[in-house]
């Protein structure tokens, strides 16, 4: 069985090692090729893709700081009939979108530190705003946000893509 990995997915990086190892150990060949949506897909069934996030900060960056690009990608995936899963790997034990309300955003701590020093800066988006955006993306474009530990990511990717 072959799993297509987007060429923009920086494989061989530390946070991808566990996934790569699991795929190989379970008989999956990795095909590095550009994907229009997400990071992983089965080349013989492009109806579903999985976009992985290495942590909650990467999710924040996509949903808040790079919102327009991410929004456009979700909208286009829906128009193309592709189910997009966003899988957020985390060490916080988060298992569902609502858990993001407990996330300690490092940007908030930097904001508070700078404020004490008299530096004026726009506060980061709140966790409530982040959750609302996730719910909007799910409602409007069918995007499903999932959370797991890094070591659970590879088998979950296969399952989401429709594999065994």
N, C-alpha and C positions, 0 to 999 in steps of 0.2 A: 504494500500500500504506500502511496506517495502523499506527502503533505507539502503543499506549495507554501513557501515562506517569502514574504515580500522582501525585495532586495533592500528596501529602506530599513528593514528590521535588522538591527546591528547584531547579527549572530556572533558567536564566540566572545561575547561580553559576559562578565561574571553573572549577571542576573538571568542570562539565557542558558547557562551551562546545564542546569538541572533539566530544563525542557529538552534541550538537544540530546542529552544522555538518555532520558526516558524514551524519546522517540526512537532512537537507534536500538536501545535494549528491547523494545517491543516491536521491532521489525518494520519501522517506518523509514522510508527514504525521504530525505529533504531535498526539495527542488527549489532553488533560489531563483525567483522570477518576480517581476513587478506585478503587484496586485492593485487593482483600482480601488479596492476597499479593504481595510483591515490588514492583519499581519499573516494570517493563516487561512488556508482553504484546501479542500480536496480538489485537484485539477479536473476530476471527472464530474464534479457537482459543485458549481459555483453559486448555488442558491443560498449558501450561508458562509459567512466569514467571521473570524474572531480577531478583534483588535485588542492587543494586550497593552496594559499599562504597568510599568515596573513598580509603581507605588501611587499613593493618593496624590502626591504632588504633581506627578505627570498628568493624572486625571484633571486636577485643578487647572493646570496650564492649558490643557486642551479645551476645557469647558468655559474657562473664564478669560484667559489671556489670548487664546487663539480661537475664540468662540465662532467667529464667522466661518473660518475654514472648516472646523469640525461640523458645524451646522450644515454647511453645503455638502459635505461628504455624506452625512446621514440622510439628507434629503435626496441626493442622487442615488444612494444605495436603495432607498425605498422605491424610487421611480424605476430602477432597474430590476425590481423584484428580489432584491438580496436582503436576507435577514442578517443584521449586523449585531454581533455580541461584543460588548466591551468588557473585558476581563481584567480586573484590577488586582494585581498581586500585592499582598500587604503582610506586614509582620504584626499588625495591630489586632488580628483576630476578627476583622470585619468579614461578614458573610452576606450582607445585604445592603442595598443603597442607604437605608436609614441609619446604618452604623456610621456613616460619614459625619453625622452630627457629633460624634465623640472624637473626631479627628483633631489633633493639635497641629494646626497649620503653622509651619515655621515662619511664614510671612507675617503672621499676626504678632509673633514675638519680636521680629525685627521692627515692625511698625511701632510697637509699644516702647522698645528701646530707643528708637529714633525720636519718638514723641517726647520722652523724658529728656533727651538731649536738645530739644527745641527744634528738631528737624521736621518741617511740614511735609507730609506725604499723604497720599490718598490711602485710606485703610483698605486692606484686602477684602475681597468678597467673603461673606460669612458662609459657614457650613450650611445654613438654611438655604441661602441662595444657590449653593452648589447642588443641594438635594432637589430644589425646585427645577433647576435646569435639567437634571437627570430625569425627573418625572415628565417634564415637557418633551424631551427627546424621545422618551418611551411612548408617550401618548401620541405625539405627532408623527413619528417616523418608525415606530416599532423597534427601536433600539433597546436591547436588554442589557442592563448593567449588572455584572456579577462580581463577586469578590472571593478571593481564595488566598491560601498560603502559596508561596512560590513553588514548593514541592508538589502541590496539588494541580498546578497549572496545566502541565502537558496532558495528563489523562482527561482533564476537564475540556481542554481544547478539542481532543479527539471526539469526546462525547457530544459536544456542541455542534461539531461538524457532521454528526450523524454516524460516526464510527462506533466500534465496540470497545 
